[in-house]
């Protein structure tokens, strides 16, 4: 099944995926459910898409009215696909791609002149990256107060409250779990 944009100005647009098993694109139905929960929080948001892969989360947000998306990805092949998707969707003026390892730190955000309202985080499953990356996010000072963080993970990776993040909701989509957190200054 091809990966596509679910709604907004780019509705139905097919996205290129990374060949092989190096990335794991989120199923369209799961993405649609996540965006239905977020509702109007996407409009005019500055979005940070960590472990961006194909860029499906950030591109979906831009399609639904986000003002800007910053995509952080470490895989070279994924960056090529991500840039191709941004170009084919004609979003280059509202998007930026940074080649960076978010698991190590988020120092790559130091030169970004904006704060983010919405963060999508889809790290490799069972890699123990969720808590460290949340700490990096807090340390980076790149989040607006009340920013929303959406974390995709599996059952073995618990996402609880980790100040300054508050767990607001938790949903299951098959084997995939999605946790919704809020950043509180």
Secondary structure, DSSP 4 states (H G I P E B T S, - for coil): --EE--SSTTTT-EE---SSSS--PPPHHHHHHHHHHHGGGGTT-EEEEET-TT-HHHHHHHHTT-SEEEEEE--HHHHHHHHHHHHHTT-GGGEEEEE--TTT--GGGTT--S-EEEEEE-PPTTSS-HHHHHHHHHHHT-EEEEEEEEEEEETTS----BTTEEEEEEEEETTEEEEEEEE--
